[in-house]
Amino acid sequence: MQLRGVEVADGTTATLWFTDGGVHVVARAARRQALLRWAGGSAFGALALAMTGMGVGAAVNARAGEVLFAAAGALAVFAVATAVAGWVLSVRAGRAIRDGVTAPDLPLEGIQWARSTEEGGRVRVSVGMADGEVHEFAAAGMTGADLVRQFAGLLNADGGPPGGSPAPE
């Protein structure tokens, strides 16, 4: 299962993929986000340019309207191309996780304990690793509830991995 929009300790947003082997933390890639922003802006610009071209073509000059409409078409092609590139990057990251090509960022064998707390409508889950490192995740609403549920599913009822030590008090 994947949970989108989970805040990690450094304040950035990530998607968590829960697998049988552990948890993959996929941070939002700046390149992919930039591509999707460009796609959205280009689509809006293409629509605005097409509307302007239709207005100019009807009221001022038919040739100028056609030129603006053609420019809108080119901008729309750019929007689709950047959206497809962003989508391909997303699919590639997901496929690598599903196919087991990448190792989990939090392997199940390394998780020693997990603890959740609620802070003003947000759920914060702290996960302790065998090497002493502690990872923190936070989410609100249903994502927060799913976050707790998914970590509980990985671990047994006392907060530790099956056969492992319980969470520290």
Helices and strands as residue ranges (DSSP letters): E 2-8, E 13-19, E 22-27, H 30-59, H 62-98, E 106-107, G 108-110, E 111-119, E 122-129, E 134-140, H 141-154
